[in-house]
Amino acid sequence: MTPVTIAFRLVLPLLLLAAPVQAHEIETETETGNGVICDTREQAQRLALLLEDDAQAAIRTVNAETHDATACALATVAYVRGAKAGTARSKAGTFEIVEVLVVGVETRRGLQQASPAVYFTLFKVEERLA
């Protein structure tokens, strides 16, 4: 071994130990809720326009219009809230359309971990009279 190789082998571990460690953690809060999730922002927006009293009827309408029986569904999921994707107003009120990362799904065996997938959901906006 050359003197440079020996020095390198001795100094490298010391440099690694002395190097500052910075962890850039992204704070995420997992929430659990029962509500509607849709594959696209447009489907969630259409759903908000159709919502009145019967959420299941509105879901069936959106799914029929998109020719996809699973485009929107009512589910209990664990999710991480993402970006606001828009706002929709209807007779039922004003809704924020929000992107969510679903990480768990309620089954007969309880809440089960799922492969993360992005969906869109509606959060009702509390409107106050001025």
mmCIF file of the C-alpha atoms, coordinates in Angstrom:
data_MODEL
# 
_entry.id   MODEL 
# 
loop_
_atom_site.group_PDB 
_atom_site.id 
_atom_site.type_symbol 
_atom_site.label_atom_id 
_atom_site.label_alt_id 
_atom_site.label_comp_id 
_atom_site.label_asym_id 
_atom_site.label_entity_id 
_atom_site.label_seq_id 
_atom_site.pdbx_PDB_ins_code 
_atom_site.Cartn_x 
_atom_site.Cartn_y 
_atom_site.Cartn_z 
_atom_site.occupancy 
_atom_site.B_iso_or_equiv 
_atom_site.pdbx_formal_charge 
_atom_site.auth_seq_id 
_atom_site.auth_comp_id 
_atom_site.auth_asym_id 
_atom_site.auth_atom_id 
_atom_site.pdbx_PDB_model_num 
ATOM 1   C CA . MET A 1 1   ? 0.000   0.000  0.000   1.00 0.00 ? 1   MET A CA 1 
ATOM 2   C CA . THR A 1 2   ? 1.197   3.459  -0.794  1.00 0.00 ? 2   THR A CA 1 
ATOM 3   C CA . PRO A 1 3   ? 1.353   6.175  1.862   1.00 0.00 ? 3   PRO A CA 1 
ATOM 4   C CA . VAL A 1 4   ? -1.519  8.000  0.093   1.00 0.00 ? 4   VAL A CA 1 
ATOM 5   C CA . THR A 1 5   ? -3.762  4.910  0.224   1.00 0.00 ? 5   THR A CA 1 
ATOM 6   C CA . ILE A 1 6   ? -3.023  4.429  3.930   1.00 0.00 ? 6   ILE A CA 1 
ATOM 7   C CA . ALA A 1 7   ? -3.717  8.087  4.660   1.00 0.00 ? 7   ALA A CA 1 
ATOM 8   C CA . PHE A 1 8   ? -6.955  7.940  2.633   1.00 0.00 ? 8   PHE A CA 1 
ATOM 9   C CA . ARG A 1 9   ? -8.163  4.865  4.538   1.00 0.00 ? 9   ARG A CA 1 
ATOM 10  C CA . LEU A 1 10  ? -7.434  6.559  7.866   1.00 0.00 ? 10  LEU A CA 1 
ATOM 11  C CA . VAL A 1 11  ? -8.842  9.987  7.044   1.00 0.00 ? 11  VAL A CA 1 
ATOM 12  C CA . LEU A 1 12  ? -12.013 9.017  5.138   1.00 0.00 ? 12  LEU A CA 1 
ATOM 13  C CA . PRO A 1 13  ? -13.820 7.501  8.159   1.00 0.00 ? 13  PRO A CA 1 
ATOM 14  C CA . LEU A 1 14  ? -12.940 10.570 10.211  1.00 0.00 ? 14  LEU A CA 1 
ATOM 15  C CA . LEU A 1 15  ? -14.312 12.874 7.521   1.00 0.00 ? 15  LEU A CA 1 
ATOM 16  C CA . LEU A 1 16  ? -17.522 10.889 7.343   1.00 0.00 ? 16  LEU A CA 1 
ATOM 17  C CA . LEU A 1 17  ? -17.952 11.035 11.110  1.00 0.00 ? 17  LEU A CA 1 
ATOM 18  C CA . ALA A 1 18  ? -17.252 14.751 11.208  1.00 0.00 ? 18  ALA A CA 1 
ATOM 19  C CA . ALA A 1 19  ? -19.554 15.625 8.296   1.00 0.00 ? 19  ALA A CA 1 
ATOM 20  C CA . PRO A 1 20  ? -22.706 17.411 9.395   1.00 0.00 ? 20  PRO A CA 1 
ATOM 21  C CA . VAL A 1 21  ? -25.812 15.328 8.962   1.00 0.00 ? 21  VAL A CA 1 
ATOM 22  C CA . GLN A 1 22  ? -28.852 17.195 7.756   1.00 0.00 ? 22  GLN A CA 1 
ATOM 23  C CA . ALA A 1 23  ? -32.190 15.491 7.588   1.00 0.00 ? 23  ALA A CA 1 
ATOM 24  C CA . HIS A 1 24  ? -34.714 17.274 5.466   1.00 0.00 ? 24  HIS A CA 1 
ATOM 25  C CA . GLU A 1 25  ? -37.919 15.792 6.752   1.00 0.00 ? 25  GLU A CA 1 
ATOM 26  C CA . ILE A 1 26  ? -41.184 16.767 5.231   1.00 0.00 ? 26  ILE A CA 1 
ATOM 27  C CA . GLU A 1 27  ? -43.842 17.018 7.899   1.00 0.00 ? 27  GLU A CA 1 
ATOM 28  C CA . THR A 1 28  ? -46.864 15.073 6.751   1.00 0.00 ? 28  THR A CA 1 
ATOM 29  C CA . GLU A 1 29  ? -49.964 14.384 8.709   1.00 0.00 ? 29  GLU A CA 1 
ATOM 30  C CA . THR A 1 30  ? -51.969 11.322 7.844   1.00 0.00 ? 30  THR A CA 1 
ATOM 31  C CA . GLU A 1 31  ? -55.687 11.850 8.237   1.00 0.00 ? 31  GLU A CA 1 
ATOM 32  C CA . THR A 1 32  ? -58.493 9.325  8.133   1.00 0.00 ? 32  THR A CA 1 
ATOM 33  C CA . GLY A 1 33  ? -61.919 10.083 6.768   1.00 0.00 ? 33  GLY A CA 1 
ATOM 34  C CA . ASN A 1 34  ? -65.014 8.803  5.037   1.00 0.00 ? 34  ASN A CA 1 
ATOM 35  C CA . GLY A 1 35  ? -65.822 10.594 1.816   1.00 0.00 ? 35  GLY A CA 1 
ATOM 36  C CA . VAL A 1 36  ? -65.752 10.653 -1.927  1.00 0.00 ? 36  VAL A CA 1 
ATOM 37  C CA . ILE A 1 37  ? -62.564 10.103 -3.891  1.00 0.00 ? 37  ILE A CA 1 
ATOM 38  C CA . CYS A 1 38  ? -62.304 10.541 -7.651  1.00 0.00 ? 38  CYS A CA 1 
ATOM 39  C CA . ASP A 1 39  ? -59.611 9.685  -10.161 1.00 0.00 ? 39  ASP A CA 1 
ATOM 40  C CA . THR A 1 40  ? -59.429 13.213 -11.639 1.00 0.00 ? 40  THR A CA 1 
ATOM 41  C CA . ARG A 1 41  ? -60.001 16.829 -10.660 1.00 0.00 ? 41  ARG A CA 1 
ATOM 42  C CA . GLU A 1 42  ? -62.633 17.131 -13.372 1.00 0.00 ? 42  GLU A CA 1 
ATOM 43  C CA . GLN A 1 43  ? -64.612 14.186 -11.987 1.00 0.00 ? 43  GLN A CA 1 
ATOM 44  C CA . ALA A 1 44  ? -64.515 15.677 -8.481  1.00 0.00 ? 44  ALA A CA 1 
ATOM 45  C CA . GLN A 1 45  ? -65.665 19.029 -9.845  1.00 0.00 ? 45  GLN A CA 1 
ATOM 46  C CA . ARG A 1 46  ? -68.556 17.414 -11.727 1.00 0.00 ? 46  ARG A CA 1 
ATOM 47  C CA . LEU A 1 47  ? -69.483 15.464 -8.604  1.00 0.00 ? 47  LEU A CA 1 
ATOM 48  C CA . ALA A 1 48  ? -69.605 18.668 -6.530  1.00 0.00 ? 48  ALA A CA 1 
ATOM 49  C CA . LEU A 1 49  ? -72.015 20.191 -9.050  1.00 0.00 ? 49  LEU A CA 1 
ATOM 50  C CA . LEU A 1 50  ? -74.325 17.165 -8.766  1.00 0.00 ? 50  LEU A CA 1 
ATOM 51  C CA . LEU A 1 51  ? -74.272 16.872 -4.964  1.00 0.00 ? 51  LEU A CA 1 
ATOM 52  C CA . GLU A 1 52  ? -77.489 17.662 -3.201  1.00 0.00 ? 52  GLU A CA 1 
ATOM 53  C CA . ASP A 1 53  ? -78.935 15.038 -0.887  1.00 0.00 ? 53  ASP A CA 1 
ATOM 54  C CA . ASP A 1 54  ? -77.931 11.734 -2.467  1.00 0.00 ? 54  ASP A CA 1 
ATOM 55  C CA . ALA A 1 55  ? -74.154 11.338 -2.787  1.00 0.00 ? 55  ALA A CA 1 
ATOM 56  C CA . GLN A 1 56  ? -74.523 7.805  -4.200  1.00 0.00 ? 56  GLN A CA 1 
ATOM 57  C CA . ALA A 1 57  ? -76.747 9.078  -7.033  1.00 0.00 ? 57  ALA A CA 1 
ATOM 58  C CA . ALA A 1 58  ? -74.196 11.784 -7.851  1.00 0.00 ? 58  ALA A CA 1 
ATOM 59  C CA . ILE A 1 59  ? -71.384 9.187  -7.857  1.00 0.00 ? 59  ILE A CA 1 
ATOM 60  C CA . ARG A 1 60  ? -73.370 6.894  -10.166 1.00 0.00 ? 60  ARG A CA 1 
ATOM 61  C CA . THR A 1 61  ? -73.993 9.809  -12.554 1.00 0.00 ? 61  THR A CA 1 
ATOM 62  C CA . VAL A 1 62  ? -70.312 10.790 -12.753 1.00 0.00 ? 62  VAL A CA 1 
ATOM 63  C CA . ASN A 1 63  ? -69.279 7.150  -13.198 1.00 0.00 ? 63  ASN A CA 1 
ATOM 64  C CA . ALA A 1 64  ? -71.863 6.674  -15.974 1.00 0.00 ? 64  ALA A CA 1 
ATOM 65  C CA . GLU A 1 65  ? -70.754 9.866  -17.745 1.00 0.00 ? 65  GLU A CA 1 
ATOM 66  C CA . THR A 1 66  ? -67.113 8.750  -17.669 1.00 0.00 ? 66  THR A CA 1 
ATOM 67  C CA . HIS A 1 67  ? -67.954 5.140  -18.604 1.00 0.00 ? 67  HIS A CA 1 
ATOM 68  C CA . ASP A 1 68  ? -65.918 4.023  -15.594 1.00 0.00 ? 68  ASP A CA 1 
ATOM 69  C CA . ALA A 1 69  ? -67.712 2.308  -12.705 1.00 0.00 ? 69  ALA A CA 1 
ATOM 70  C CA . THR A 1 70  ? -64.871 3.203  -10.335 1.00 0.00 ? 70  THR A CA 1 
ATOM 71  C CA . ALA A 1 71  ? -64.071 6.792  -11.369 1.00 0.00 ? 71  ALA A CA 1 
ATOM 72  C CA . CYS A 1 72  ? -65.549 8.105  -8.106  1.00 0.00 ? 72  CYS A CA 1 
ATOM 73  C CA . ALA A 1 73  ? -66.337 6.127  -4.986  1.00 0.00 ? 73  ALA A CA 1 
ATOM 74  C CA . LEU A 1 74  ? -67.371 6.597  -1.390  1.00 0.00 ? 74  LEU A CA 1 
ATOM 75  C CA . ALA A 1 75  ? -64.675 5.152  0.877   1.00 0.00 ? 75  ALA A CA 1 
ATOM 76  C CA . THR A 1 76  ? -62.999 5.373  4.256   1.00 0.00 ? 76  THR A CA 1 
ATOM 77  C CA . VAL A 1 77  ? -59.326 6.033  3.632   1.00 0.00 ? 77  VAL A CA 1 
ATOM 78  C CA . ALA A 1 78  ? -56.108 7.157  5.283   1.00 0.00 ? 78  ALA A CA 1 
ATOM 79  C CA . TYR A 1 79  ? -54.623 10.000 3.289   1.00 0.00 ? 79  TYR A CA 1 
ATOM 80  C CA . VAL A 1 80  ? -52.159 12.850 3.207   1.00 0.00 ? 80  VAL A CA 1 
ATOM 81  C CA . ARG A 1 81  ? -53.707 16.103 2.071   1.00 0.00 ? 81  ARG A CA 1 
ATOM 82  C CA . GLY A 1 82  ? -52.043 17.669 -0.951  1.00 0.00 ? 82  GLY A CA 1 
ATOM 83  C CA . ALA A 1 83  ? -52.541 20.802 -2.994  1.00 0.00 ? 83  ALA A CA 1 
ATOM 84  C CA . LYS A 1 84  ? -55.828 22.583 -3.497  1.00 0.00 ? 84  LYS A CA 1 
ATOM 85  C CA . ALA A 1 85  ? -56.871 21.866 -7.072  1.00 0.00 ? 85  ALA A CA 1 
ATOM 86  C CA . GLY A 1 86  ? -59.865 24.180 -7.332  1.00 0.00 ? 86  GLY A CA 1 
ATOM 87  C CA . THR A 1 87  ? -63.210 25.229 -5.958  1.00 0.00 ? 87  THR A CA 1 
ATOM 88  C CA . ALA A 1 88  ? -66.702 24.146 -6.973  1.00 0.00 ? 88  ALA A CA 1 
ATOM 89  C CA . ARG A 1 89  ? -70.044 25.659 -6.039  1.00 0.00 ? 89  ARG A CA 1 
ATOM 90  C CA . SER A 1 90  ? -73.434 24.002 -6.167  1.00 0.00 ? 90  SER A CA 1 
ATOM 91  C CA . LYS A 1 91  ? -76.793 23.995 -4.401  1.00 0.00 ? 91  LYS A CA 1 
ATOM 92  C CA . ALA A 1 92  ? -75.160 21.840 -1.725  1.00 0.00 ? 92  ALA A CA 1 
ATOM 93  C CA . GLY A 1 93  ? -72.551 24.521 -0.980  1.00 0.00 ? 93  GLY A CA 1 
ATOM 94  C CA . THR A 1 94  ? -68.988 25.436 -1.815  1.00 0.00 ? 94  THR A CA 1 
ATOM 95  C CA . PHE A 1 95  ? -66.328 22.740 -1.981  1.00 0.00 ? 95  PHE A CA 1 
ATOM 96  C CA . GLU A 1 96  ? -62.564 22.799 -2.183  1.00 0.00 ? 96  GLU A CA 1 
ATOM 97  C CA . ILE A 1 97  ? -61.246 20.197 -4.615  1.00 0.00 ? 97  ILE A CA 1 
ATOM 98  C CA . VAL A 1 98  ? -58.114 18.801 -2.994  1.00 0.00 ? 98  VAL A CA 1 
ATOM 99  C CA . GLU A 1 99  ? -55.508 16.324 -4.187  1.00 0.00 ? 99  GLU A CA 1 
ATOM 100 C CA . VAL A 1 100 ? -54.955 13.546 -1.652  1.00 0.00 ? 100 VAL A CA 1 
ATOM 101 C CA . LEU A 1 101 ? -52.405 10.757 -1.453  1.00 0.00 ? 101 LEU A CA 1 
ATOM 102 C CA . VAL A 1 102 ? -54.320 7.686  -0.270  1.00 0.00 ? 102 VAL A CA 1 
ATOM 103 C CA . VAL A 1 103 ? -52.122 5.377  1.811   1.00 0.00 ? 103 VAL A CA 1 
ATOM 104 C CA . GLY A 1 104 ? -54.724 3.139  3.453   1.00 0.00 ? 104 GLY A CA 1 
ATOM 105 C CA . VAL A 1 105 ? -58.217 1.782  2.811   1.00 0.00 ? 105 VAL A CA 1 
ATOM 106 C CA . GLU A 1 106 ? -60.877 0.532  5.227   1.00 0.00 ? 106 GLU A CA 1 
ATOM 107 C CA . THR A 1 107 ? -61.762 -3.112 4.644   1.00 0.00 ? 107 THR A CA 1 
ATOM 108 C CA . ARG A 1 108 ? -63.692 -5.716 6.616   1.00 0.00 ? 108 ARG A CA 1 
ATOM 109 C CA . ARG A 1 109 ? -60.442 -6.343 8.500   1.00 0.00 ? 109 ARG A CA 1 
ATOM 110 C CA . GLY A 1 110 ? -60.068 -2.679 9.405   1.00 0.00 ? 110 GLY A CA 1 
ATOM 111 C CA . LEU A 1 111 ? -57.828 0.003  7.953   1.00 0.00 ? 111 LEU A CA 1 
ATOM 112 C CA . GLN A 1 112 ? -55.259 -1.659 5.695   1.00 0.00 ? 112 GLN A CA 1 
ATOM 113 C CA . GLN A 1 113 ? -52.145 -0.138 4.184   1.00 0.00 ? 113 GLN A CA 1 
ATOM 114 C CA . ALA A 1 114 ? -52.447 0.474  0.437   1.00 0.00 ? 114 ALA A CA 1 
ATOM 115 C CA . SER A 1 115 ? -50.016 1.334  -2.311  1.00 0.00 ? 115 SER A CA 1 
ATOM 116 C CA . PRO A 1 116 ? -49.935 5.142  -2.328  1.00 0.00 ? 116 PRO A CA 1 
ATOM 117 C CA . ALA A 1 117 ? -52.141 6.610  -5.050  1.00 0.00 ? 117 ALA A CA 1 
ATOM 118 C CA . VAL A 1 118 ? -53.275 10.155 -5.853  1.00 0.00 ? 118 VAL A CA 1 
ATOM 119 C CA . TYR A 1 119 ? -56.984 10.951 -5.941  1.00 0.00 ? 119 TYR A CA 1 
ATOM 120 C CA . PHE A 1 120 ? -59.147 14.043 -5.639  1.00 0.00 ? 120 PHE A CA 1 
ATOM 121 C CA . THR A 1 121 ? -61.710 14.716 -2.943  1.00 0.00 ? 121 THR A CA 1 
ATOM 122 C CA . LEU A 1 122 ? -64.088 17.422 -1.811  1.00 0.00 ? 122 LEU A CA 1 
ATOM 123 C CA . PHE A 1 123 ? -63.946 19.375 1.425   1.00 0.00 ? 123 PHE A CA 1 
ATOM 124 C CA . LYS A 1 124 ? -66.993 21.503 2.185   1.00 0.00 ? 124 LYS A CA 1 
ATOM 125 C CA . VAL A 1 125 ? -66.160 25.145 2.823   1.00 0.00 ? 125 VAL A CA 1 
ATOM 126 C CA . GLU A 1 126 ? -67.857 26.664 5.839   1.00 0.00 ? 126 GLU A CA 1 
ATOM 127 C CA . GLU A 1 127 ? -69.433 29.825 4.528   1.00 0.00 ? 127 GLU A CA 1 
ATOM 128 C CA . ARG A 1 128 ? -70.262 32.650 6.902   1.00 0.00 ? 128 ARG A CA 1 
ATOM 129 C CA . LEU A 1 129 ? -72.692 35.420 6.278   1.00 0.00 ? 129 LEU A CA 1 
ATOM 130 C CA . ALA A 1 130 ? -71.148 38.876 6.502   1.00 0.00 ? 130 ALA A CA 1 
# 
